């Protein structure tokens, strides 16, 4: 994250901090002792240190014109919070909107369990959760840039060239396992109604439901991603790529396009069954941990036929089972569906 911070500081935050918290003029000139100098006086000397060896962004004058220099810990934390919030929001809206326009099947609007004003509610839930999730995430990024993680840049700093490739499946296996455990734990009756129910409001989700969580729920499910670089080595640029991949994947498993008819990949079809029937397919990327944990449910063949998956027969079957599960898990269904009623049976 120090790479992102350097880029954002150079092209934006240096100017913002200089304007909001300008450095005080020095009491005398460092050259001739004159008392009318307007040169910024830095409360502590700051020296530029590149975040990586691939590119360097030499600081501009603005980098030295704030009372909060780049190495100020409060500034760093505030900056990381804003970056996490704004970058997450941009990825969410760009990827979700593209998926919604070009991939999401609008026939889903006619599903008997599609909520009234659902897209608007999904977006509002996500937007409301974003700053809180960013606030809980920023401490991990802050500790990383202080040098306490196992992030590295050059191959010589890591375990070896073989690890440049091995880190990716290791990351997937580690995070998939612990997301599964956390996600399944969130379905415990003592926790579900307080945290995870907000995300299960969407029985037939759209791409905008991807981070429409209670913020504590969303943060808890992201924990494995942030813990990984403190347990295992991870190359810096790989980390940034994986961070973006996670958010894109989260949108894709909510897009309703069932292309991954695979016994291994936990795609949109598997995740739709989770939203419909609650107690299956807790995994994020693969079906491995669901299979080992006895919670895997194979998507039925009808879901991979565009005509069948949006047909009345399939919807009636889904509704009948879903209503039974909701009654067991939540009690009375308090959702308002497209018909304007709290429950709609077909």
Backbone torsions as a table, in degrees:
resi	resn	phi	psi	omega
1	UNK	NA	-16.5	176.8
2	UNK	-64.9	-28.0	177.5
3	UNK	-66.1	-47.6	178.8
4	UNK	-62.7	-42.3	-178.9
5	UNK	-61.5	-40.9	178.6
6	UNK	-63.6	-42.7	179.7
7	UNK	-63.5	-48.3	-177.1
8	UNK	-67.8	-38.6	175.9
9	UNK	-58.8	-47.4	-175.2
10	UNK	-62.5	-43.0	-172.7
11	UNK	-100.5	-2.9	-178.4
12	UNK	-150.3	-59.1	-170.6
13	UNK	-67.4	-32.5	177.8
14	UNK	-56.8	-42.9	-178.9
15	UNK	-70.4	-39.1	-179.3
16	UNK	-65.4	-47.2	-179.1
17	UNK	-68.0	-34.2	177.9
18	UNK	-64.9	-35.0	179.8
19	UNK	-77.8	-40.1	-175.7
20	UNK	-81.0	-40.5	-178.0
21	UNK	-129.5	72.1	-177.2
22	UNK	-69.0	149.1	175.6
23	UNK	-69.4	148.5	178.7
24	UNK	-79.0	143.7	177.3
25	UNK	-60.1	144.3	178.0
26	UNK	-67.1	145.1	-179.7
27	UNK	-70.0	-16.4	178.4
28	UNK	-155.2	158.1	178.7
29	UNK	-73.5	135.0	177.7
30	UNK	-70.8	-16.0	-177.7
31	UNK	-91.1	-50.8	-172.3
32	UNK	-126.7	5.8	176.2
33	UNK	80.3	3.7	179.4
34	UNK	-63.9	147.0	-175.4
35	UNK	-92.4	-1.2	-177.0
36	UNK	-104.8	21.7	-179.4
37	UNK	-71.0	142.6	175.7
38	UNK	-106.7	13.6	178.3
39	UNK	-64.8	136.6	179.2
40	UNK	-62.8	138.0	174.7
41	UNK	-101.7	115.7	-178.8
42	UNK	-83.7	130.7	-178.3
43	UNK	-64.6	-27.5	175.0
44	UNK	-147.2	136.3	-178.1
45	UNK	-58.9	137.8	177.7
46	UNK	-126.4	128.9	179.2
47	UNK	-114.7	134.4	180.0
48	UNK	-68.6	131.2	175.5
49	UNK	-131.5	117.1	-177.1
50	UNK	-59.3	143.4	179.3
51	UNK	-80.4	-15.5	-178.4
52	UNK	-157.5	168.3	-177.3
53	UNK	-98.5	-5.4	-177.4
54	UNK	-80.5	-42.7	176.5
55	UNK	-143.8	148.9	177.5
56	UNK	-126.3	138.6	178.4
57	UNK	-115.3	97.8	-177.9
58	UNK	-62.1	131.6	-177.4
59	UNK	-60.6	141.2	174.8
60	UNK	-90.5	177.6	-175.2
61	UNK	-56.5	-35.8	-177.4
62	UNK	-60.3	-25.2	-178.1
63	UNK	-65.3	-18.4	-177.8
64	UNK	-110.5	12.7	-171.8
65	UNK	-111.2	11.8	177.3
66	UNK	-115.5	148.4	174.5
67	UNK	-66.0	-25.1	174.1
68	UNK	-97.4	97.1	177.8
69	UNK	-72.9	170.4	-174.5
70	UNK	-60.6	-25.3	-179.0
71	UNK	-91.5	6.3	176.4
72	UNK	-69.7	121.9	-174.7
73	UNK	-63.3	-34.1	178.6
74	UNK	-66.7	-44.8	177.4
75	UNK	-59.7	-44.5	-179.0
76	UNK	-59.8	-44.8	-178.9
77	UNK	-64.7	-45.6	179.3
78	UNK	-60.6	-43.4	-179.7
79	UNK	-62.7	-44.8	-179.5
80	UNK	-65.1	-37.7	175.6
81	UNK	-60.9	-47.9	-179.0
82	UNK	-65.7	-40.9	178.5
83	UNK	-62.0	-46.1	-179.3
84	UNK	-61.1	-43.8	-179.2
85	UNK	-66.2	-53.5	-173.8
86	UNK	-69.9	-44.5	179.9
87	UNK	-64.6	-41.4	177.5
88	UNK	-61.4	-41.6	179.9
89	UNK	-65.7	-41.5	179.8
90	UNK	-63.1	-47.2	179.0
91	UNK	-61.6	-43.8	180.0
92	UNK	-58.3	-51.9	-175.1
93	UNK	-71.3	-38.6	-179.3
94	UNK	-67.9	-52.5	-176.1
95	UNK	-70.0	-42.8	-179.7
96	UNK	-64.1	-40.3	-179.0
97	UNK	-68.4	-42.8	177.0
98	UNK	-62.0	-42.4	178.1
99	UNK	-64.4	-41.3	-179.5
100	UNK	-63.3	-40.8	-177.4
101	UNK	-75.2	-44.6	-168.6
102	UNK	-103.6	-17.6	-174.0
103	UNK	-119.4	-48.8	-174.5
104	UNK	-58.2	130.6	-179.4
105	UNK	-81.9	113.5	-176.4
106	UNK	-68.4	-11.5	175.2
107	UNK	-64.0	-17.8	178.1
108	UNK	-60.2	-26.7	178.7
109	UNK	-57.6	-26.9	-176.9
110	UNK	-89.0	-4.2	179.4
111	UNK	-62.1	137.4	-177.3
112	UNK	-62.5	-15.2	179.3
113	UNK	-109.5	18.9	172.3
114	UNK	-85.7	130.6	-171.5
115	UNK	-78.0	156.2	172.7
116	UNK	-67.3	130.6	-178.8
117	UNK	56.4	34.5	-172.2
118	UNK	-64.1	-46.0	-176.4
119	UNK	-59.7	-44.4	178.7
120	UNK	-61.4	-40.7	-179.4
121	UNK	-69.6	-37.6	177.5
122	UNK	-61.4	-46.6	-179.1
123	UNK	-64.0	-42.7	-179.6
124	UNK	-64.0	-41.4	178.6
125	UNK	-62.6	-43.6	179.9
126	UNK	-64.7	-47.3	-178.7
127	UNK	-62.9	-38.2	179.3
128	UNK	-67.4	-32.0	-176.5
129	UNK	-83.5	-28.4	-171.8
130	UNK	-53.2	-52.7	-176.4
131	UNK	-63.0	-33.7	179.9
132	UNK	-71.8	-39.6	176.0
133	UNK	-65.5	-38.3	177.3
134	UNK	-63.9	-40.2	-179.6
135	UNK	-64.4	-38.3	179.3
136	UNK	-75.8	-24.1	-178.6
137	UNK	-85.4	-34.1	-174.6
138	UNK	-53.2	-38.0	179.2
139	UNK	-58.2	-33.6	178.6
140	UNK	-66.3	-43.6	178.5
141	UNK	-66.2	-36.9	179.6
142	UNK	-62.9	-46.0	-180.0
143	UNK	-64.9	-34.6	178.0
144	UNK	-60.4	-48.7	-175.4
145	UNK	-72.5	-13.4	173.2
146	UNK	-80.6	-5.2	174.3
147	UNK	93.3	17.1	-176.3
148	UNK	-94.7	-3.5	179.0
149	UNK	-94.3	-178.6	178.3
150	UNK	-103.1	22.6	175.9
151	UNK	-67.7	141.7	178.7
152	UNK	-142.3	165.0	-179.3
153	UNK	-109.6	-57.1	-176.2
154	UNK	-85.4	148.8	178.1
155	UNK	-57.1	-35.1	-179.8
156	UNK	-65.1	-19.7	179.6
157	UNK	-88.1	-14.1	-178.5
158	UNK	-100.5	-169.0	-178.4
159	UNK	-66.7	-22.6	-178.0
160	UNK	148.5	172.2	-177.5
161	UNK	-63.8	-31.3	178.5
162	UNK	-60.6	-30.0	-176.0
163	UNK	-75.2	-19.5	177.6
164	UNK	-57.4	-30.2	178.0
165	UNK	-98.8	-36.3	-176.5
166	UNK	-67.2	-26.4	-177.4
167	UNK	-62.1	-27.1	-177.4
168	UNK	-72.8	-54.1	175.7
169	UNK	-63.1	-32.1	177.5
170	UNK	-64.1	-42.9	178.1
171	UNK	-61.8	-45.3	-179.3
172	UNK	-62.7	-47.3	-178.6
173	UNK	-63.3	-45.5	-178.2
174	UNK	-64.1	-52.2	-175.9
175	UNK	-70.0	-36.9	179.1
176	UNK	-62.4	-40.8	179.8
177	UNK	-63.3	-48.6	-174.6
178	UNK	-79.4	-27.6	170.7
179	UNK	-63.9	-41.4	177.7
180	UNK	-57.7	-48.7	-177.6
181	UNK	-64.4	-43.1	179.6
182	UNK	-66.9	-44.8	-178.7
183	UNK	-62.4	-43.9	178.9
184	UNK	-65.3	-37.3	177.0
185	UNK	-63.3	-34.1	179.0
186	UNK	-67.6	-15.0	176.7
187	UNK	-89.6	0.7	175.9
188	UNK	-63.7	136.7	-176.1
189	UNK	-53.2	-31.3	-178.7
190	UNK	-73.8	-17.4	-176.0
191	UNK	-112.5	-37.3	-169.1
192	UNK	-50.5	-53.7	-173.4
193	UNK	-67.3	-22.9	-177.9
194	UNK	-87.6	-28.0	-174.4
195	UNK	-124.0	-59.3	-166.6
196	UNK	-83.2	-17.3	-178.8
197	UNK	-59.8	-32.5	-179.4
198	UNK	-58.1	-35.1	179.2
199	UNK	-80.8	-28.5	179.3
200	UNK	-84.0	6.0	172.2
201	UNK	-62.0	-28.9	-176.4
202	UNK	-90.9	97.8	179.5
203	UNK	-72.1	-41.7	175.0
204	UNK	-118.9	86.2	-171.8
205	UNK	-71.3	157.8	169.7
206	UNK	-108.5	173.1	178.0
207	UNK	-56.7	-24.8	-179.4
208	UNK	-73.9	-8.8	177.4
209	UNK	-82.0	-4.2	-170.5
210	UNK	-56.7	-38.3	175.6
211	UNK	-126.1	28.7	176.3
212	UNK	-82.7	75.7	-174.4
213	UNK	-118.7	163.5	154.1
214	UNK	-63.2	133.9	-173.6
215	UNK	-59.9	-33.8	178.6
216	UNK	-67.8	-40.2	176.5
217	UNK	-59.9	-50.9	-179.1
218	UNK	-59.9	-41.7	179.0
219	UNK	-65.7	-43.0	-178.8
220	UNK	-60.2	-39.4	-179.7
221	UNK	-75.1	-15.5	176.4
222	UNK	-91.7	-10.4	-176.3
223	UNK	-52.4	-45.2	-178.6
224	UNK	-56.7	-33.0	179.7
225	UNK	-66.5	-36.1	-177.3
226	UNK	-84.3	-26.8	179.2
227	UNK	-75.9	-34.0	-174.1
228	UNK	-49.4	-51.2	-177.1
229	UNK	-70.8	-3.4	172.7
230	UNK	-94.7	-12.5	-179.8
231	UNK	-105.3	-40.9	-177.3
232	UNK	-123.7	151.5	173.4
233	UNK	-63.4	148.1	178.7
234	UNK	-153.0	128.0	-179.0
235	UNK	-69.5	140.5	-171.8
236	UNK	-57.9	-47.8	-177.6
237	UNK	-71.5	-32.3	174.6
238	UNK	-63.1	-38.5	179.3
239	UNK	-61.2	-45.4	179.2
240	UNK	-64.4	-41.8	178.2
241	UNK	-63.0	-42.0	179.7
242	UNK	-67.3	-35.7	177.9
243	UNK	-60.4	-42.6	178.2
244	UNK	-70.8	-42.0	179.8
245	UNK	-57.8	-42.2	-179.2
246	UNK	-57.1	-45.5	-176.5
247	UNK	-69.6	-37.5	177.8
248	UNK	-66.9	-43.7	179.4
249	UNK	-60.7	-39.5	-179.8
250	UNK	-62.4	-35.2	174.6
251	UNK	-68.4	-44.8	-175.0
252	UNK	-62.6	-34.1	-179.5
253	UNK	-78.8	-1.6	175.8
254	UNK	-112.7	6.9	-171.9
255	UNK	-86.5	-6.8	175.9
256	UNK	75.5	6.5	178.1
257	UNK	-99.7	107.3	-169.6
258	UNK	-92.2	79.4	-177.5
259	UNK	-99.7	-22.5	-175.1
260	UNK	-92.9	80.7	176.7
261	UNK	-89.7	69.0	-173.9
262	UNK	-125.2	140.7	177.8
263	UNK	-72.2	-9.3	-177.2
264	UNK	-105.2	-41.1	-173.7
265	UNK	-83.9	130.8	176.2
266	UNK	-90.7	81.5	-176.1
267	UNK	-90.2	-162.3	-176.1
268	UNK	-63.1	-34.4	179.9
269	UNK	-64.4	-45.9	178.0
270	UNK	-61.9	-42.3	-175.9
271	UNK	-73.3	-29.4	174.5
272	UNK	-63.7	-38.9	176.5
273	UNK	-63.2	-32.9	177.3
274	UNK	-64.9	-42.4	179.4
275	UNK	-69.6	-33.3	-179.9
276	UNK	-75.6	-43.6	-168.9
277	UNK	-119.5	3.9	165.7
278	UNK	68.5	-49.5	-165.8
279	UNK	-100.6	24.2	-178.6
280	UNK	-135.5	157.9	168.7
281	UNK	55.1	62.7	179.3
282	UNK	-81.6	-13.8	-174.6
283	UNK	-65.5	166.3	-179.1
284	UNK	-102.2	-47.4	-175.3
285	UNK	-113.6	-39.7	-174.3
286	UNK	-125.6	168.9	176.3
287	UNK	-94.2	1.8	-173.2
288	UNK	-55.6	-52.3	-173.3
289	UNK	-73.4	-30.2	174.1
290	UNK	-66.3	-38.7	178.4
291	UNK	-65.1	-44.6	179.9
292	UNK	-68.0	-32.6	-177.9
293	UNK	-90.4	0.5	178.0
294	UNK	73.0	22.8	-178.1
295	UNK	-117.0	13.5	-179.5
296	UNK	-80.5	136.5	173.8
297	UNK	-129.8	119.1	-179.0
298	UNK	-72.9	130.7	177.0
299	UNK	-61.5	138.0	178.8
300	UNK	-72.5	153.8	-172.6
301	UNK	-59.5	-29.7	-177.4
302	UNK	-60.4	-27.7	-177.6
303	UNK	-68.3	-16.8	-178.8
304	UNK	-100.6	11.8	172.7
305	UNK	-117.1	119.2	-175.5
306	UNK	-56.8	-38.8	-178.8
307	UNK	-71.4	-43.4	-176.0
308	UNK	-70.8	-39.5	-174.7
309	UNK	-69.2	-23.0	177.8
310	UNK	-107.5	19.7	-179.2
311	UNK	-90.3	158.2	-177.3
312	UNK	-61.8	-39.2	-178.2
313	UNK	-62.7	-45.7	179.4
314	UNK	-65.6	-41.0	179.7
315	UNK	-64.9	-40.9	179.0
316	UNK	-63.1	-40.2	178.6
317	UNK	-65.1	-43.5	178.6
318	UNK	-61.3	-46.2	-176.8
319	UNK	-62.9	-43.6	-177.9
320	UNK	-59.5	-46.8	-179.6
321	UNK	-73.3	-40.3	-178.0
322	UNK	-61.5	-42.8	-179.0
323	UNK	-65.0	-34.5	177.0
324	UNK	-66.8	-43.0	-179.3
325	UNK	-66.9	-43.8	179.4
326	UNK	-58.1	-42.1	179.7
327	UNK	-62.1	-38.4	179.9
328	UNK	-72.7	-39.1	-173.1
329	UNK	-86.3	-42.4	-172.1
330	UNK	-113.1	-20.6	-170.9
331	UNK	89.5	-142.2	-178.7
332	UNK	-60.6	136.4	-179.4
333	UNK	-78.8	115.5	-177.1
334	UNK	-99.8	11.9	178.5
335	UNK	-77.1	154.7	174.3
336	UNK	-113.1	112.3	-176.0
337	UNK	-86.5	177.7	-174.1
338	UNK	-56.4	-24.5	179.8
339	UNK	-74.9	-13.9	-177.2
340	UNK	92.4	1.9	178.5
341	UNK	-105.0	160.7	-178.1
342	UNK	-74.0	-27.7	176.1
343	UNK	-138.6	144.8	-180.0
344	UNK	-139.2	115.1	178.6
345	UNK	-105.7	143.6	178.6
346	UNK	-107.2	NA	NA
